[in-house]
Amino acid sequence: MRLRVEFTTEPFDLDQPPAHALVARDVIEAAELDAVDVGPFGNTAEGGADAVLAALDALLRRTLEAGATRVSLQVNVVGEGDR
């Protein structure tokens, strides 16, 4: 099964990325995922279910430890025609 996750961390800081946002980027970019898009207002990643779920576990734990007060995410099952 393939999954696509979209997520944001808060609080936002438009002047400079907060520590939790930098941690989120590092976690997702280091994960064994097929597609990653990191942006200022939202992030997406896609890959096999095990890799996505492992990345989400690390993402939640590490961003909360780094000061995130809210992590919003959406996970979708991706079919072969949805890429």
Secondary structure, DSSP 8 states (H G I E B T S, - for coil): -EEEEEEEEES--SSS--HHHHHHHHHHHHS--SEEEE-SS-EEEEEEHHHHHHHHHHHHHHHHHTT-SEEEEEEEEE-GGG-
